[in-house]
Amino acid sequence: MRPNPIIYIIISFFLASCAKKSSVSSVEAETGHTLEVNGKPIFINGMNWDYFPIGTNYTYSFWEQPDSVIHAGLATDMTLLKDMGVNTLRTYVSMPPQWITYVYDTYGIHTVINHSMGRYGLSINDQWVAKTNYADSLTKATILTEIKAVAHNYKNTRGLLMYLLGNENNYGLFWEGAETEDIPLQKANAEKQILALYQVFNEAAQVLKQIDPDKQVAICNGDIQYLDIIAKECTHVDILGINIYRGSSFDKAFTDIKKQWGKPVMFTEFGADAYDAISQKEDQRSQAQYLLSNWKELYQNAAGLGKAENCIGGFTFQFSDGWWKTGQTYNLDVHDSTASWSNGGYAYDYKKGQKNMNEEWFGICAKGKTLPNNTSPLYPRAAYYVLSQIHNINPISPNQTLPLLDSLFAKINIDEAINKAL
């Protein structure tokens, strides 16, 4: 029998007042960078998580549903995540503090809370502005006011791991809308906007750390674009987060970051869709293969293993399919197979001149028909079972070595994972 949510919230506040304050820090040693919670090292086996039943889109708020619906939804998702070995969620600021604590107390999963920093527009003086101008003083003041409110709202929340600012806002400077497009090149005369963006990030980090000094602050950048500017302007940021989609390998990303940034990095988004744009059918094998390769590189670059030693973890993108991603406001009950952008790193279904990235198929779980209580049944793909094995490996254990890590990854069998998913 699940606890009465009102009683649970009362108990949570009582426990929070009695419990030792949770302190999160990034530690640099000769063996590299680690993240610590109350002095104990943790490697982030993370997942990008949201909750949008089929037929809904970004306007839907899971947290405004009755508590019975929230409990049912969390029971499905968090049980699967816990069983997979995920220890951290990345989600946005709509998640109330009491539910962060509930997820942590019930399932042992931390939360990274993400403020978009105007990535998808901003309300200024009750007027919606679709394109955020970071060089505008009123825009900057509005963002920092929101950040201040976020810090006060989440301060001392048990289960909160860190604050994350933005979501590849550097791309948003040049994209025309909210949908994912090809990675943009810098436009002419954009230097002022670029500089202003990272200066606002830095000031937001200062605000968060002044109000909640026991938490780390990270930014979420699109790949390592403008890394030199980030290193110069974001001095109060503790951790660089990057959304990075390069296919099976991140190439020199870890060493490039180490040279210019010198602080920890976490991969806030990476992964592959489960749809073959050429054959026009689901492809669980390639998704699982990409994720296996990606996570192996993250683990290899953790502290103490002799490579870049600057990686503190990452967040697979994403937990379940987003049926609203293509078009965003129409065909919400259709699993759209239209590719929206092109990426040559994903060779399995790449063809020059054609788009191959299917935004509605990135879930490691397929989504079933919405139930009468507005929750979604989930069906794990092969990638889920591959990640379950990966997250049972601890890259920062005292006895871990690169040869041992290689041998453990070599034992992961994608064919077995595919058979489980059938």
C-alpha positions as CSV (number, residue, x, y, z in Angstrom):
1,M,0.0,0.0,0.0
2,R,1.5,3.4,-1.0
3,P,1.7,6.1,1.7
4,N,-0.8,8.9,1.8
5,P,1.0,11.7,0.0
6,I,0.0,14.4,2.5
7,I,1.3,12.3,5.4
8,Y,4.5,11.6,3.3
9,I,5.1,15.3,2.7
10,I,4.7,16.1,6.4
11,I,7.2,13.3,7.3
12,S,9.6,14.5,4.6
13,F,9.7,18.0,6.0
14,F,10.3,16.6,9.4
15,L,13.1,14.3,8.3
16,A,14.6,17.2,6.3
17,S,14.8,19.3,9.4
18,C,16.4,16.5,11.3
19,A,18.7,15.0,8.6
20,K,22.3,16.0,8.1
21,K,22.6,18.7,5.4
22,S,23.5,17.2,2.1
23,S,26.7,18.6,0.7
24,V,27.8,18.1,-3.0
25,S,31.3,19.0,-4.2
26,S,33.6,18.3,-7.1
27,V,37.0,17.3,-5.9
28,E,40.3,17.5,-7.9
29,A,43.2,15.2,-7.1
30,E,46.2,13.8,-8.9
31,T,44.0,11.1,-10.2
32,G,41.4,13.5,-11.7
33,H,38.0,14.9,-10.9
34,T,35.3,13.2,-8.9
35,L,31.9,14.3,-7.6
36,E,31.2,13.7,-4.0
37,V,28.0,13.7,-1.9
38,N,28.7,14.1,1.8
39,G,32.3,13.1,1.2
40,K,31.5,9.9,-0.8
41,P,32.4,9.7,-4.5
42,I,29.6,9.2,-7.0
43,F,29.7,8.6,-10.8
44,I,26.6,9.9,-12.5
45,N,24.7,7.0,-14.2
46,G,22.1,9.5,-15.4
47,M,19.0,9.6,-17.5
48,N,17.1,12.4,-19.2
49,W,13.6,12.0,-17.9
50,D,10.2,13.6,-18.5
51,Y,6.6,12.5,-18.5
52,F,4.4,13.2,-21.5
53,P,1.7,10.6,-22.2
54,I,0.8,9.9,-25.9
55,G,-1.5,12.7,-27.1
56,T,0.1,15.4,-24.9
57,N,3.0,17.8,-25.6
58,Y,5.1,20.4,-23.8
59,T,2.0,22.1,-22.4
60,Y,1.2,19.0,-20.3
61,S,2.2,19.2,-16.6
62,F,2.7,15.8,-14.9
63,W,3.1,17.6,-11.5
64,E,-0.3,19.2,-11.7
65,Q,-2.1,15.8,-12.0
66,P,-3.7,14.2,-8.9
67,D,-1.3,12.6,-6.5
68,S,-2.6,9.2,-7.4
69,V,-1.6,9.7,-11.0
70,I,1.9,11.0,-10.0
71,H,2.4,8.0,-7.7
72,A,1.4,5.6,-10.5
73,G,3.6,7.2,-13.1
74,L,6.6,7.3,-10.8
75,A,6.0,3.7,-9.7
76,T,6.4,2.6,-13.4
77,D,9.2,4.8,-14.4
78,M,11.3,5.0,-11.3
79,T,11.2,1.2,-10.7
80,L,12.5,0.6,-14.2
81,L,15.2,3.3,-13.7
82,K,16.2,1.9,-10.3
83,D,16.4,-1.6,-11.7
84,M,18.6,-0.4,-14.5
85,G,21.1,1.2,-12.1
86,V,20.3,4.8,-12.8
87,N,21.3,7.0,-9.9
88,T,20.4,10.5,-11.2
89,L,17.7,12.1,-13.2
90,R,18.0,15.2,-15.3
91,T,14.7,17.1,-15.4
92,Y,13.4,20.7,-15.5
93,V,12.3,23.1,-12.8
94,S,8.6,22.1,-12.9
95,M,9.4,19.1,-10.6
96,P,8.5,20.2,-7.1
97,P,11.0,19.8,-4.2
98,Q,8.8,17.3,-2.3
99,W,8.7,15.0,-5.3
100,I,12.5,15.2,-5.7
101,T,12.8,14.1,-2.1
102,Y,10.1,11.4,-2.6
103,V,12.0,9.9,-5.6
104,Y,15.3,10.0,-3.6
105,D,13.8,8.4,-0.4
106,T,11.8,5.8,-2.3
107,Y,14.0,4.8,-5.2
108,G,17.5,6.2,-4.2
109,I,17.7,8.4,-7.3
110,H,19.1,11.9,-7.2
111,T,17.8,14.8,-9.3
112,V,19.6,17.4,-11.3
113,I,17.2,20.3,-11.7
114,N,17.5,22.3,-14.9
115,H,16.5,25.9,-15.6
116,S,16.3,26.6,-19.4
117,M,17.7,30.2,-19.0
118,G,15.4,31.5,-21.7
119,R,16.2,28.8,-24.2
120,Y,12.6,28.5,-25.5
121,G,11.6,32.2,-24.9
122,L,10.9,34.3,-21.9
123,S,8.0,36.3,-20.3
124,I,9.2,39.9,-19.7
125,N,6.7,42.3,-18.1
126,D,3.9,39.8,-18.8
127,Q,4.8,39.8,-22.5
128,W,6.1,36.6,-24.2
129,V,9.4,37.1,-26.1
130,A,10.1,34.1,-28.3
131,K,13.7,34.9,-29.0
132,T,15.8,35.6,-25.9
133,N,18.2,38.6,-26.2
134,Y,20.8,37.9,-23.6
135,A,22.5,41.3,-24.2
136,D,19.3,43.1,-23.1
137,S,19.5,44.4,-19.5
138,L,15.8,43.7,-18.8
139,T,16.1,40.2,-20.1
140,K,19.1,39.6,-18.0
141,A,17.4,40.9,-14.9
142,T,14.3,38.7,-15.6
143,I,16.5,35.6,-15.9
144,L,18.4,36.3,-12.7
145,T,15.2,37.0,-10.8
146,E,13.9,33.6,-11.9
147,I,17.2,31.9,-10.9
148,K,17.0,33.5,-7.4
149,A,13.5,32.1,-7.0
150,V,14.8,28.6,-8.1
151,A,17.5,28.7,-5.5
152,H,15.2,29.6,-2.7
153,N,12.6,27.0,-3.8
154,Y,15.1,24.1,-4.0
155,K,17.5,25.0,-1.2
156,N,18.0,22.1,1.2
157,T,16.0,19.7,-0.9
158,R,17.0,16.2,0.0
159,G,17.9,14.3,-3.2
160,L,18.9,17.4,-5.2
161,L,22.3,16.8,-6.6
162,M,23.0,20.0,-8.5
163,Y,21.6,22.9,-10.6
164,L,21.9,22.9,-14.3
165,L,21.6,26.0,-16.4
166,G,20.3,26.1,-20.0
167,N,19.9,23.6,-22.7
168,E,22.3,24.1,-25.6
169,N,21.4,27.8,-25.6
170,N,24.4,28.4,-27.9
171,Y,22.4,26.7,-30.7
172,G,19.3,28.5,-29.7
173,L,20.9,31.8,-30.6
174,F,20.6,30.8,-34.3
175,W,17.9,28.2,-34.6
176,E,14.6,29.6,-35.9
177,G,12.3,27.7,-33.5
178,A,12.2,25.1,-30.6
179,E,12.5,22.0,-32.8
180,T,15.9,20.4,-33.2
181,E,17.7,21.4,-36.4
182,D,21.2,20.8,-37.9
183,I,23.9,22.2,-35.6
184,P,24.3,25.9,-36.6
185,L,27.4,27.7,-37.6
186,Q,28.0,31.1,-36.0
187,K,26.3,33.9,-37.9
188,A,28.0,37.2,-38.6
189,N,28.0,39.9,-36.0
190,A,26.9,37.5,-33.3
191,E,29.9,38.0,-30.9
192,K,27.9,40.3,-28.6
193,Q,25.1,37.8,-28.1
194,I,27.5,34.9,-27.6
195,L,29.5,36.8,-24.9
196,A,26.3,38.0,-23.2
197,L,24.9,34.5,-23.0
198,Y,27.9,33.1,-21.1
199,Q,28.1,36.2,-18.9
200,V,24.5,35.6,-17.8
201,F,25.3,32.0,-17.1
202,N,28.1,33.0,-14.9
203,E,26.0,35.5,-12.9
204,A,23.3,32.9,-12.5
205,A,25.8,30.5,-11.1
206,Q,26.9,33.2,-8.6
207,V,23.3,33.7,-7.5
208,L,22.7,30.0,-7.0
209,K,25.9,29.5,-5.0
210,Q,25.3,32.5,-2.8
211,I,21.8,31.1,-1.8
212,D,22.6,27.4,-1.8
213,P,26.4,27.0,-1.4
214,D,26.2,23.3,-0.7
215,K,25.3,22.4,-4.3
216,Q,27.3,22.4,-7.5
217,V,26.3,24.5,-10.5
218,A,26.7,23.3,-14.1
219,I,25.8,24.7,-17.5
220,C,24.4,22.8,-20.5
221,N,26.2,23.7,-23.7
222,G,25.7,22.4,-27.2
223,D,28.9,20.2,-27.7
224,I,32.1,22.2,-27.0
225,Q,31.2,25.2,-29.2
226,Y,32.7,28.4,-27.7
227,L,34.6,26.4,-25.1
228,D,37.3,29.2,-25.0
229,I,34.6,31.8,-24.2
230,I,33.1,29.5,-21.5
231,A,36.5,29.0,-19.9
232,K,37.1,32.7,-19.7
233,E,33.6,33.9,-18.8
234,C,32.1,31.1,-16.6
235,T,34.5,31.2,-13.7
236,H,31.8,30.6,-11.1
237,V,30.5,27.5,-12.9
238,D,31.7,24.2,-11.3
239,I,30.9,21.7,-14.0
240,L,30.7,21.8,-17.8
241,G,27.7,19.9,-19.1
242,I,27.5,19.2,-22.8
243,N,24.8,17.8,-25.2
244,I,26.9,15.9,-27.6
245,Y,25.8,13.7,-30.6
246,R,28.8,12.5,-32.5
247,G,27.8,8.9,-33.2
248,S,29.7,5.9,-31.7
249,S,32.7,8.0,-30.5
250,F,33.1,11.4,-28.8
251,D,36.6,11.6,-30.5
252,K,38.8,14.2,-28.7
253,A,36.1,15.8,-26.6
254,F,37.5,14.8,-23.3
255,T,41.1,16.0,-24.0
256,D,39.9,19.2,-25.7
257,I,37.8,20.0,-22.6
258,K,40.7,19.1,-20.3
259,K,43.0,21.5,-22.2
260,Q,40.7,24.5,-22.2
261,W,38.3,24.0,-19.2
262,G,40.3,22.3,-16.5
263,K,37.2,21.4,-14.5
264,P,34.9,18.4,-14.5
265,V,32.7,17.6,-17.4
266,M,29.4,15.6,-17.5
267,F,27.6,14.7,-20.7
268,T,24.1,16.1,-20.2
269,E,22.7,14.5,-23.4
270,F,24.0,11.8,-25.7
271,G,22.5,8.8,-27.4
272,A,20.9,7.5,-30.5
273,D,17.4,7.0,-31.9
274,A,15.9,3.6,-32.4
275,Y,14.7,4.2,-36.0
276,D,16.4,3.5,-39.3
277,A,15.7,6.4,-41.6
278,I,16.8,4.4,-44.7
279,S,14.8,1.2,-44.1
280,Q,12.0,3.1,-42.4
281,K,11.7,0.7,-39.5
282,E,12.6,0.4,-35.8
283,D,16.3,-0.4,-35.2
284,Q,17.0,-1.4,-31.6
285,R,20.4,-2.9,-32.4
286,S,22.1,0.2,-33.6
287,Q,20.7,2.3,-30.7
288,A,22.1,-0.3,-28.2
289,Q,25.5,-0.3,-30.0
290,Y,25.9,3.4,-30.0
291,L,25.0,3.7,-26.3
292,L,27.4,0.8,-25.4
293,S,30.3,2.6,-27.2
294,N,29.4,6.0,-25.7
295,W,29.2,4.8,-22.1
296,K,32.4,2.9,-22.4
297,E,34.2,6.2,-23.3
298,L,32.6,8.0,-20.4
299,Y,33.8,5.3,-18.0
300,Q,37.3,5.2,-19.5
301,N,37.7,9.0,-18.9
302,A,36.7,8.8,-15.2
303,A,39.1,9.7,-12.5
304,G,41.9,7.3,-11.7
305,L,42.1,5.4,-15.1
306,G,44.9,7.4,-16.8
307,K,43.0,9.0,-19.7
308,A,41.5,12.5,-19.4
309,E,40.2,11.7,-15.9
310,N,37.8,14.6,-16.0
311,C,34.4,12.9,-16.6
312,I,32.0,12.6,-13.6
313,G,29.2,10.9,-15.6
314,G,26.5,11.4,-18.1
315,F,22.8,11.3,-18.9
316,T,21.4,9.1,-21.6
317,F,18.9,10.8,-23.9
318,Q,16.2,9.7,-23.2
319,F,14.1,7.4,-21.1
320,S,10.9,7.1,-23.2
321,D,9.9,8.2,-26.7
322,G,8.5,11.7,-27.1
323,W,5.6,11.4,-29.5
324,W,5.2,15.2,-29.6
325,K,8.7,16.2,-30.7
326,T,8.0,16.4,-34.5
327,G,5.6,19.3,-35.1
328,Q,5.1,19.7,-31.4
329,T,1.4,20.8,-31.6
330,Y,-0.1,18.4,-34.1
331,N,-0.3,14.6,-34.7
332,L,0.4,14.1,-31.0
333,D,-1.1,10.6,-31.1
334,V,1.1,9.6,-34.1
335,H,4.6,8.1,-33.7
336,D,6.1,10.2,-36.4
337,S,9.1,8.8,-38.3
338,T,10.1,12.0,-40.0
339,A,13.8,12.7,-39.5
340,S,14.4,16.3,-38.5
341,W,18.1,16.7,-38.7
342,S,21.2,15.2,-40.2
343,N,24.2,13.7,-38.5
344,G,27.0,11.8,-40.4
345,G,28.3,10.3,-37.1
346,Y,25.4,7.9,-37.1
347,A,26.6,5.9,-40.1
348,Y,24.0,3.1,-39.9
349,D,21.3,5.2,-41.5
350,Y,23.2,8.2,-42.8
351,K,22.9,9.1,-46.4
352,K,24.5,12.3,-47.7
353,G,21.9,15.0,-48.3
354,Q,19.2,13.2,-46.3
355,K,18.1,13.7,-42.6
356,N,18.5,10.7,-40.4
357,M,17.8,11.7,-36.8
358,N,14.4,10.8,-35.6
359,E,13.5,12.9,-32.5
360,E,10.4,10.9,-31.6
361,W,12.4,7.6,-31.3
362,F,15.2,8.4,-28.8
363,G,13.6,6.5,-25.9
364,I,15.3,3.4,-24.5
365,C,11.7,2.5,-23.7
366,A,8.9,2.5,-26.2
367,K,5.7,4.1,-25.0
368,G,2.3,2.4,-24.9
369,K,-1.2,3.7,-25.3
370,T,-2.2,6.1,-22.6
371,L,-4.2,4.4,-19.8
372,P,-7.5,5.7,-18.4
373,N,-5.6,7.3,-15.5
374,N,-3.4,9.2,-18.0
375,T,-0.3,7.2,-17.3
376,S,1.9,5.5,-19.9
377,P,3.0,1.8,-19.9
378,L,6.6,1.4,-21.1
379,Y,8.3,-1.3,-23.0
380,P,12.1,-1.5,-22.6
381,R,14.1,-1.7,-25.8
382,A,17.4,-3.6,-26.1
383,A,19.3,-0.4,-25.0
384,Y,17.6,-0.7,-21.6
385,Y,19.1,-4.1,-21.0
386,V,22.5,-3.0,-22.3
387,L,22.5,0.0,-19.9
388,S,21.4,-2.3,-17.0
389,Q,24.7,-4.1,-17.4
390,I,26.7,-1.0,-17.9
391,H,25.4,0.6,-14.8
392,N,26.4,-2.4,-12.7
393,I,30.0,-1.5,-13.5
394,N,31.6,1.1,-11.2
395,P,34.3,3.1,-13.1
396,I,35.6,4.8,-9.9
397,S,35.9,1.8,-7.7
398,P,39.3,1.6,-6.0
399,N,40.4,-1.5,-7.9
400,Q,39.2,-0.4,-11.3
401,T,41.6,-0.4,-14.2
402,L,41.3,0.2,-18.0
403,P,42.0,-3.4,-18.9
404,L,39.4,-4.6,-16.3
405,L,36.9,-2.1,-17.6
406,D,37.5,-3.3,-21.2
407,S,36.9,-6.9,-20.2
408,L,33.7,-6.0,-18.4
409,F,32.3,-4.2,-21.4
410,A,33.3,-7.0,-23.7
411,K,31.0,-9.3,-21.8
412,I,27.9,-7.2,-22.6
413,N,25.9,-9.1,-25.2
414,I,23.7,-7.1,-27.5
415,D,22.0,-10.2,-29.0
416,E,20.9,-11.2,-25.5
417,A,19.6,-7.7,-24.9
418,I,17.6,-7.8,-28.1
419,N,16.1,-11.2,-27.2
420,K,15.0,-9.8,-23.8
421,A,13.3,-6.8,-25.5
422,L,11.3,-8.9,-27.9
